[in-house]
Amino acid sequence: MTKTTPSKRSEMPAATREHMTQVAETLKVTCSADMPQFSDKTMAPQVERINDRELTSIYALLAYVSYNQNVRQETVQMIVEAEFGVDHVAKLRRDDYMRAIEFLVDMKMEEIIN
């Protein structure tokens, strides 16, 4: 007899999912991820940034971590930005996307703050 386990998504109340979606939307800030181009300077190589879907995933995970660890979303976002050396999460490099996800999943605010 095969025992099935409910998925994590079905365990989370719909109100909680809706709240996290709303919080993730509030964190989205219009941000120019493009580097300025100057005609009198040598062109720097363009850094490939995360796309919209990856950015949405980062925002959702920021909201999830802040909700579960009872910390403001802005605090979690600032920690991620400091860890990856960007002034906004929308400027994360594509190469850093998986590392940022792992960083957020493993984040323990008690250890960072204390």
C-alpha positions in Angstrom: 0.0 0.0 0.0 1.5 3.3 -1.0 1.3 6.2 1.4 1.0 9.6 -0.1 2.1 12.7 1.7 0.5 16.1 1.1 2.7 18.7 -0.6 4.0 21.6 1.3 1.9 23.9 -0.7 -1.3 22.3 0.3 -0.3 22.5 4.0 -0.1 26.3 3.9 -3.4 28.1 4.4 -4.6 30.0 1.4 -4.7 33.2 3.5 -1.0 32.8 4.2 -0.1 32.3 0.6 -2.1 35.4 -0.4 -0.4 37.4 2.3 3.0 36.3 1.2 2.1 37.1 -2.4 1.0 40.6 -1.4 4.2 41.2 0.6 6.3 40.1 -2.3 4.5 42.5 -4.6 5.1 45.4 -2.1 8.8 44.7 -2.2 9.0 45.1 -5.9 10.5 48.5 -6.7 11.1 49.8 -10.2 14.8 49.6 -10.5 17.0 50.2 -13.5 19.2 47.1 -13.7 21.1 48.4 -16.7 24.5 49.9 -16.3 24.8 53.5 -17.6 26.6 53.8 -20.9 29.0 56.7 -21.5 30.4 57.3 -25.0 33.7 58.7 -23.8 34.5 55.7 -21.6 35.5 52.2 -22.4 32.5 49.9 -22.4 32.4 47.6 -19.5 31.2 44.1 -20.2 27.4 43.8 -19.5 26.7 41.7 -16.5 23.8 39.3 -17.1 21.1 40.0 -14.5 18.3 37.8 -13.2 15.1 37.8 -15.2 11.6 38.7 -14.0 10.7 35.1 -13.0 13.8 34.7 -11.0 13.3 38.1 -9.4 9.7 37.1 -8.4 11.1 33.9 -6.8 13.6 36.0 -4.8 10.8 38.3 -3.6 8.6 35.4 -2.7 11.4 33.8 -0.7 12.2 37.1 1.0 8.6 37.3 2.1 8.5 33.7 3.2 11.7 34.0 5.3 10.6 37.2 6.9 7.2 35.8 7.7 8.5 32.6 9.2 11.3 34.2 11.2 9.2 37.2 12.3 11.6 39.8 10.8 10.7 42.8 8.6 11.0 42.0 4.8 13.2 45.1 4.3 15.7 43.7 6.8 16.0 40.4 5.0 16.3 42.2 1.7 19.1 44.4 3.0 21.0 41.4 4.3 20.7 39.7 0.9 21.8 42.9 -0.9 24.8 43.2 1.5 25.8 39.6 1.0 25.8 39.9 -2.8 27.2 43.4 -3.0 24.3 45.0 -4.9 22.2 48.0 -4.0 18.9 46.3 -5.0 18.0 42.6 -5.4 16.9 43.3 -9.0 20.6 43.8 -9.7 21.7 40.3 -8.7 23.8 38.6 -11.3 22.4 35.6 -13.0 25.4 33.5 -11.7 24.4 34.4 -8.1 20.7 33.4 -8.4 21.0 29.8 -7.1 23.5 30.9 -4.4 21.0 33.6 -3.3 18.2 31.0 -3.1 20.4 28.8 -1.0 21.4 31.7 1.2 17.7 32.6 1.9 16.7 29.0 2.5 19.6 28.5 5.0 19.2 32.0 6.6 18.8 32.0 10.4 18.1 35.5 11.6 18.9 34.6 15.2 22.4 33.8 14.2 22.8 36.9 12.1 21.4 39.3 14.6 22.9 37.8 17.8 
